[in-house]
Amino acid sequence: MTSVVDLSKTNAWEALQRRRGDVAPPPPAGAPAWRVQNDRYGPPPALPAQQQPYSPPEFHHQHPLPAPAPGGEQAPIPHWQQPPAQTETAAADDAHGWSQAQGSGPRYNYTDNIRSSELLPSKRIPPTRGWRKVLYRGTFKLINPGQSRDEREQDDLQRQIQSLLRGKYKIGVLGKGGVGKSTISASVGSVFADLRKEDRVVAIDADTAFGKLASRIDPDVSGSYWELAADQHLDSFADIRGRLGSNKAGLYVLGGESATARRRVLDSAIYQAATYQLDRHFTLSIVDCGSTLDSPVTRAVLNDLDALIVVSSPWWDGASAAGQTMEWLANEGYTSLLNRTVVVLNDSDGHSPKRDRALLVERFSKGGQKVIELPFDEHLRPGGVIDLVEDVNRNTYRALLKVAAACAEHFAATTDAPRGTRQ
């Protein structure tokens, strides 16, 4: 009797312990003894090697897999539950055993994070005009307010003009008669000559209809195309300099045919022979083209250009002619040259409405060209020799700097290789 009571008490005590979680539930009937788990004494012993089932690898932060879809097909696994994919580079590294050799630790980059601009003191450039210059000079250079925004913009334009140039560079100037084509050619050429003292710059009059380029640079020039083409002994710069004119800025000029009696007509063969002599001694060339686009000389010029300036007046007739010029260039296959074209709105009389100029700037800009307004300057209107220092006001000079800087943007793309056809 005592043994029966004790057994019932033991069963009741185990039932109470099992209800509290201290004792594991009884194993199912027929289960092996090694599968019995007791949470109090840790997990059960591992399966024998031949009986241990396969379990897929677990990933950190793994969420429960979705339930199988109806029909026995596995439901798609959300992207946050998918294991990380191995890249091709990582797979290749693992195949060669390089992943561990290259190191798996964090990569450090010190040199790019140590900048001289943040550690070295910045030096202010002394001002060159205005009250800033007065203050700088008045305090015996003790107070340096630095350059104004206008001065910094001008310095940026000048640095662009003075940027590195490899080989030769030719800039053409196109426009209908009377829009200031020769004035722009002489002015932009003078800017390049003044700011690039280490290079030689020449302006070439390729207008077959009594071009006036020489009158804006050096009216006393005596050389001509035919003399340059015929002389085969122009071996040094001193030999060719005597056949050209020049101005104060250091711009040289080859004038066109100005004689009316027994006049010689320029053709493409003479033009190419003369410019071949110039290319041996000059780095930059500004070519004042004629107004007849399909003439042989103009085509010879266009085929040898690196950049182009199209001059337009702010009036309907001049703007329409400039638009026709660019359409003709596109139709003739000079699309690459159009991408290096600058449009200059030359307000030669100062009477054009501001609204009209703004409208033309918007319309020309839609073609992808830069459009620069050249304001009215009373010193450029009468004609004669152009002096950038004494005759041109500050706004005009700034606009000319912008034109030259826009042409100089393509200096880096120029090489020493022969040009060929520029189309």
PyMOL commands that set and color helices and strands:
alter all, ss='L'
color gray80, all
select helices_A, chain A and resi 2-20+33-35+39-41+79-81+88-96+111-113+116-119+130-138+149-161+181-195+213-217+225-230+237-241+268-279+296-302+316-331+335-338+354-365+394-408+411-413
alter helices_A, ss='H'
color red, helices_A
select strands_A, chain A and resi 169-174+201-206+245-246+251-254+284-289+307-312+341-346+370-374
alter strands_A, ss='S'
color yellow, strands_A
deselect
rebuild
show_as cartoon
